[in-house]
Amino acid sequence: MRKAGLFYLVFVMFSYTTAGPFGLEDMVSTSGPGMSLIFLLVLPFFWSIPVSLVSAELTTAMPVSGGFYRWTRAAFGDFWGFLAGWWNWSASFLLGGAYAVLFTDYLVYYFPGLVGWKHYAVAVSLIAVITWVNVRGIQMVGKFATALEIFISLPVVVMIVMGLVRWHYNPLVPLVVPHQAAFKTFGVGLAIALWGYSGYEQVSSVAEEVENPQRIYPIALALVVPFSIAMYFLPMLAGLASAGHWQDWHTGYFSNAAAIIGGTIRGHAWLGTWMTLAGMVCNVALLNATVLTATRMPSTMAEDGYLPEVLSHKHPRYGTPWLGILVSALIYAALARQSLTQLISVYNWVRAITTVLTVASVWQLRRTRPELPRSFVVPGGTWGLFYVVAAPTLMTAIALAGSDRYAAVGGAIALAVGPAVYLVTKKVVRGR
């Protein structure tokens, strides 16, 4: 199996954690333009930065397939390790199909006849193509991710430059949406921001498919985190400062903002069309990286005896867990009728709890496994360790407390399924 180096790892990691600014637009009309920009600048210090520091230390200490699942298992035992793996894999079901649907939704802009079964057929076809790419291995995924991210970044950079040059509005006004309920201002907007900044621990699941992960994982994280912040903050700043109309910002509005900023050439909104294409490709990038990171979980858990052993079988030529990839893809295809906006809040419950388990693992393993070789250690001594554990935990508590009823009920159900599946697999699969 050919492994990925630093260059491809950076693009795979960026594709999974960010890919592009698309999907953040609802923050503006829900929380307010000022609060949205504050979220995008401040939240990384309480979420993605501490999580990335934890991921860097634990990857250098335990560069194993399954990453955070096996870190949690080593730190807290089989039960919590299983939940970390199961919650992560099942959470990917919520988004894998939705990314394919969003890609097709963008395509309808160019082909209005893509409705009904045709719409679903296109979404399933995309999942099939991405599945084939992932069966070929992480190098193929990395090459594909690199091409996609270059395509996405070009119009975004053009929009940022032109938008900042044509600054007409105060992007911080209003700070929050007037007469808006507090849970909507902070709960929904924070949930979207958490979704945008999540995933820095997830790429650890393919650590064994990376060249010298102890050295290049910390470097990749150091490059991706600031790039992600810029990719989120600067387009929104430029769009609000030049296009305005903050009340109209909803999913897909970056295309409208780009059309206003770029104007028309012979009656054609060239930059708006370019951004629409980038938004469509962004969903392909997200799906590609999601399949890579999430599908390693069932194969790793099968190796550990928690899922049927057949899921751990490797492809004879590419060395990838092709059956785990195929099973995941079939589930994504079955769910490829859902809306991303309906699923993010439920997804955040599962993802946030998994992240808390991950950051808690670094504290526990410092206590129980001090002999592990760590070429990178979270800086700051005891206070640094407290920061990387407490900050994400605090953000999780605030985000979940601010959830609406749909998210709270759906998230609680999704979490409750994990222990039930553990009891079943422990009795049936491991017993057998």
C-alpha positions in Angstrom: 0.0 0.0 0.0 1.4 3.4 -1.0 1.3 5.9 1.8 0.6 9.6 1.7 3.3 12.3 2.5 2.9 15.7 4.0 1.6 17.4 0.8 -1.3 15.1 0.2 -2.1 14.8 4.0 -2.5 18.6 4.2 -5.1 18.6 1.4 -6.9 15.6 2.7 -7.1 17.2 6.2 -8.2 20.5 4.8 -10.8 18.8 2.7 -12.3 17.1 5.7 -12.1 20.0 8.2 -12.9 22.9 5.9 -13.0 22.3 2.1 -14.5 25.8 1.5 -16.6 28.5 3.2 -19.9 27.1 1.8 -22.5 26.1 4.4 -21.7 28.9 6.9 -24.1 31.5 5.4 -27.0 30.7 7.7 -24.9 31.9 10.7 -25.3 35.5 9.4 -29.1 35.6 9.2 -29.5 33.5 12.4 -26.9 35.0 14.7 -26.1 38.3 13.1 -23.2 39.4 10.9 -21.1 40.7 13.8 -21.6 37.7 16.0 -20.9 35.4 13.0 -17.5 37.0 12.4 -16.7 36.9 16.1 -17.6 33.2 16.2 -15.3 32.4 13.3 -12.3 34.3 14.9 -12.8 33.3 18.6 -14.1 29.8 18.4 -10.8 28.2 17.1 -9.1 29.1 20.4 -11.7 27.1 22.3 -12.2 24.3 19.7 -10.0 23.6 16.7 -6.7 24.7 18.2 -6.9 22.7 21.4 -8.2 19.7 19.5 -5.4 19.9 17.0 -2.8 20.1 19.8 -4.3 17.0 21.4 -4.3 15.2 18.0 -0.7 16.1 17.4 0.5 14.7 20.8 -1.6 11.5 20.6 -0.7 10.8 17.0 3.0 11.0 17.8 2.4 8.7 20.8 0.1 6.2 19.2 0.2 6.5 15.3 -2.3 3.7 14.8 -5.2 3.0 12.5 -8.4 4.2 14.1 -6.6 7.1 15.7 -8.9 8.7 18.3 -11.0 5.5 18.7 -7.9 3.6 19.9 -6.7 6.5 22.0 -10.0 6.6 23.8 -10.0 2.8 24.3 -6.4 2.9 25.7 -7.3 5.7 28.0 -10.8 4.7 29.3 -11.3 1.1 28.3 -13.4 -0.9 25.8 -16.8 0.6 26.5 -15.8 4.3 25.9 -13.5 3.3 23.1 -16.3 1.5 21.3 -18.6 4.5 21.8 -16.0 6.9 20.3 -15.7 4.7 17.2 -19.4 3.9 16.8 -20.5 7.4 17.3 -18.0 8.7 14.8 -19.0 6.1 12.2 -22.7 6.5 12.7 -22.3 10.3 12.6 -20.8 10.0 9.2 -24.1 8.5 7.9 -25.8 11.8 8.7 -23.5 13.8 6.4 -22.2 11.3 3.7 -25.5 11.2 1.9 -26.2 14.9 2.5 -23.0 16.0 0.8 -24.1 14.1 -2.3 -27.5 15.7 -2.2 -26.1 19.2 -1.9 -23.8 18.6 -4.9 -26.9 17.6 -6.9 -28.8 20.6 -5.6 -26.1 22.9 -7.0 -26.2 21.0 -10.3 -30.0 21.7 -10.6 -29.0 25.3 -11.1 -27.6 24.3 -14.5 -30.0 21.4 -15.2 -33.5 22.2 -13.8 -34.8 18.9 -15.0 -32.8 17.0 -12.3 -35.7 16.3 -10.0 -37.2 13.1 -8.4 -35.4 9.9 -9.3 -32.9 11.7 -11.6 -31.8 13.9 -8.6 -31.3 10.7 -6.5 -29.5 8.9 -9.3 -27.0 11.7 -9.6 -26.3 11.7 -5.8 -25.9 7.9 -5.8 -23.6 8.1 -8.8 -21.4 10.6 -7.0 -21.1 8.3 -4.0 -20.1 5.4 -6.3 -17.3 7.5 -7.9 -16.0 8.6 -4.5 -16.2 5.0 -3.2 -14.0 3.9 -6.2 -11.5 6.7 -5.5 -11.2 5.6 -1.8 -10.8 1.9 -2.6 -7.8 2.9 -4.6 -6.1 4.3 -1.5 -5.0 7.4 0.4 -2.6 8.6 -2.4 -5.5 8.6 -4.9 -7.7 10.4 -2.4 -5.0 12.9 -1.8 -4.4 13.7 -5.4 -8.2 14.1 -5.9 -8.5 16.3 -2.9 -5.6 18.5 -4.1 -7.2 19.1 -7.5 -10.6 19.8 -5.9 -9.2 22.3 -3.3 -7.2 24.2 -5.9 -10.4 24.6 -8.0 -12.4 25.7 -4.9 -9.8 28.2 -3.7 -9.4 30.2 -6.9 -12.8 31.9 -7.0 -12.8 32.3 -3.2 -9.5 34.2 -3.3 -10.8 36.4 -6.2 -14.0 37.2 -4.2 -11.9 38.1 -1.1 -9.7 40.5 -3.0 -12.5 42.2 -5.0 -14.8 42.3 -1.9 -12.2 44.0 0.3 -11.4 46.5 -2.4 -15.1 47.4 -2.8 -15.8 47.8 1.0 -19.1 49.6 1.4 -20.7 48.4 4.6 -19.8 47.8 8.2 -19.6 44.0 8.4 -20.1 44.0 12.2 -23.5 45.8 12.1 -25.8 44.6 13.5 -23.9 42.6 16.1 -26.8 40.2 16.6 -30.2 39.8 14.9 -32.6 42.2 16.5 -35.5 40.8 18.6 -34.1 37.2 18.1 -34.4 34.5 20.8 -31.1 33.9 22.6 -31.0 30.2 21.8 -31.2 31.0 18.1 -28.6 33.8 18.2 -26.1 31.6 20.1 -27.3 28.0 19.8 -27.8 27.7 16.0 -24.9 29.9 15.0 -22.5 28.2 17.4 -23.7 24.8 16.2 -22.8 25.8 12.6 -19.4 27.2 13.6 -18.6 24.0 15.6 -19.5 21.9 12.6 -17.2 24.1 10.5 -14.3 23.8 12.8 -14.7 20.1 13.7 -12.7 17.1 12.5 -9.0 17.8 13.4 -8.9 14.6 15.4 -10.7 12.5 12.7 -8.0 12.3 10.2 -5.9 10.4 12.8 -8.0 7.3 11.8 -5.7 6.9 8.7 -2.4 7.3 10.6 -1.0 4.0 9.5 -1.5 5.1 5.8 0.7 8.1 6.3 4.5 8.3 6.0 6.2 9.0 9.3 3.0 10.3 11.0 4.9 11.2 14.2 6.7 13.9 12.3 4.3 15.1 9.6 0.9 15.1 11.5 1.9 18.0 13.8 3.2 19.9 10.7 0.0 19.3 8.8 -2.1 20.5 11.7 0.0 23.6 12.1 -0.6 24.4 8.4 -4.3 23.5 8.1 -5.7 25.3 11.2 -4.7 28.8 10.2 -5.6 28.2 6.6 -9.1 27.0 7.7 -9.7 30.1 9.8 -8.7 32.3 6.8 -10.9 30.3 4.5 -14.0 30.8 6.7 -13.4 34.4 8.0 -12.1 36.3 5.0 -14.9 35.4 2.5 -17.6 36.2 5.0 -15.9 39.5 5.9 -15.5 40.4 2.2 -19.0 39.4 1.4 -20.6 41.4 4.2 -18.4 44.4 3.6 -19.1 44.7 -0.1 -22.4 43.0 -0.8 -24.2 43.6 2.5 -27.8 42.3 2.6 -27.1 40.3 5.8 -30.8 39.3 6.2 -30.6 37.4 2.9 -27.7 35.2 3.9 -28.8 31.6 3.7 -27.2 28.4 2.3 -25.8 29.2 -1.1 -25.6 32.9 -0.6 -21.9 33.1 -1.3 -22.8 32.7 -4.9 -25.2 35.7 -4.7 -22.5 37.8 -2.8 -19.9 36.9 -5.5 -22.4 37.9 -8.2 -22.9 41.3 -6.6 -19.1 41.8 -6.0 -18.1 40.7 -9.5 -20.9 42.4 -11.4 -21.8 41.2 -14.9 -20.0 40.8 -18.2 -22.4 40.8 -21.2 -25.2 40.2 -18.8 -23.5 37.2 -17.1 -22.6 37.1 -13.4 -19.2 35.5 -14.0 -18.0 35.4 -10.4 -21.3 34.2 -9.0 -21.3 31.3 -11.5 -17.7 30.5 -10.6 -18.6 30.4 -6.9 -21.6 28.2 -7.6 -19.3 25.7 -9.3 -16.9 25.9 -6.4 -19.7 25.3 -4.0 -20.7 22.2 -5.9 -17.2 20.9 -6.0 -16.8 21.7 -2.2 -19.4 19.0 -1.5 -17.5 16.5 -3.6 -14.3 17.3 -1.5 -16.2 16.9 1.8 -17.7 13.6 0.7 -14.3 12.4 -0.5 -12.6 13.1 2.8 -15.5 11.9 4.8 -15.4 8.5 3.1 -11.6 8.3 3.7 -11.7 9.0 7.5 -15.0 7.5 8.5 -14.7 4.2 6.7 -11.5 3.2 8.5 -13.5 3.0 11.7 -15.6 -0.1 10.9 -12.5 -2.0 9.7 -10.5 -1.1 12.7 -13.3 -2.0 15.1 -13.7 -5.3 13.2 -10.0 -6.0 13.8 -10.6 -5.4 17.5 -13.6 -7.9 17.5 -16.4 -5.3 17.9 -17.9 -5.7 14.4 -18.0 -8.7 12.0 -14.4 -9.7 11.0 -15.2 -9.6 7.3 -15.2 -5.7 7.5 -11.5 -5.8 8.2 -10.6 -7.5 4.9 -8.1 -5.6 2.8 -8.2 -5.1 -0.9 -5.6 -7.5 -2.5 -4.1 -4.8 -4.7 -4.6 -1.5 -2.9 -4.5 -2.6 0.8 -7.6 -0.6 1.7 -10.5 -1.9 3.9 -12.7 -2.1 0.8 -15.7 -3.9 2.4 -15.9 -1.3 5.2 -15.8 1.4 2.5 -18.5 -0.4 0.5 -20.8 -0.9 3.4 -20.5 2.8 4.4 -21.1 3.9 0.9 -24.3 1.8 0.7 -25.6 3.5 3.8 -24.7 6.9 2.5 -26.7 6.1 -0.7 -29.7 4.9 1.3 -29.7 8.2 3.2 -29.0 10.5 0.2 -32.4 12.1 0.5 -31.7 14.1 3.6 -31.0 17.8 4.1 -27.7 19.0 5.5 -29.2 21.8 7.5 -31.6 19.4 9.3 -28.7 17.1 10.2 -25.9 19.4 11.4 -27.4 20.1 14.9 -28.0 16.3 15.5 -24.5 15.5 14.1 -22.9 18.1 16.4 -24.2 16.2 19.5 -22.5 13.0 18.4 -19.3 14.7 17.1 -19.0 17.0 20.2 -19.1 14.2 22.7 -16.6 12.2 20.6 -14.3 15.2 20.7 -14.6 15.5 24.5 -13.6 11.9 24.8 -10.6 12.5 22.6 -9.3 15.6 24.5 -9.9 13.8 27.8 -7.8 10.9 26.6 -4.6 13.1 26.4 -5.0 13.8 30.1 -5.7 10.2 31.1 -2.8 8.8 29.0 -0.4 11.3 30.5 -1.3 9.7 33.9 -1.5 6.1 32.9 1.0 5.8 30.0 3.7 8.3 30.7 6.3 6.0 29.1 4.7 6.5 25.6 7.2 8.2 23.3 5.8 11.7 22.4 7.8 13.6 19.9 5.3 16.4 20.3 3.7 17.4 23.6 1.0 20.0 24.2 2.9 23.1 25.3 2.3 24.9 28.6 2.8 22.1 31.1 -0.2 21.5 33.4 -1.9 24.7 32.4 -1.6 23.8 28.7 -3.0 20.4 29.4 -5.9 22.0 31.3 -6.6 24.4 28.4 -6.8 21.7 25.7 -9.2 19.6 27.8 -11.3 22.4 29.4 -11.9 24.6 26.4 -13.5 22.1 24.1 -15.5 20.6 27.0 -16.8 24.1 27.8 -17.8 24.8 24.2 -19.6 21.4 24.0 -21.6 22.2 27.1 -22.6 25.7 25.8 -23.5 24.4 22.3 -25.6 21.5 23.6 -27.3 23.7 26.2 -28.3 26.1 23.4 -29.7 23.3 21.1 -33.2 23.5 19.9 -35.7 20.7 20.7 -35.1 18.9 17.4 -31.4 18.7 18.0 -31.7 17.8 21.7 -34.1 14.9 21.0 -32.3 13.6 17.9 -28.9 14.0 19.5 -29.9 12.1 22.7 -31.4 9.3 20.6 -28.2 9.0 18.4 -26.0 8.9 21.6 -28.3 6.3 23.3 -28.0 3.9 20.4 -24.2 3.5 21.0 -24.4 1.6 24.4 -27.2 -0.6 23.0 -25.1 -1.6 20.0 -22.1 -2.2 22.3 -24.1 -4.7 24.4 -25.3 -6.5 21.3 -21.8 -6.7 19.7 -20.2 -7.7 22.9 -22.6 -10.6 23.3 -22.9 -11.7 19.6 -19.9 -10.7 17.6 -17.2 -11.0 20.3 -18.9 -14.1 21.8 -18.8 -15.8 18.5 
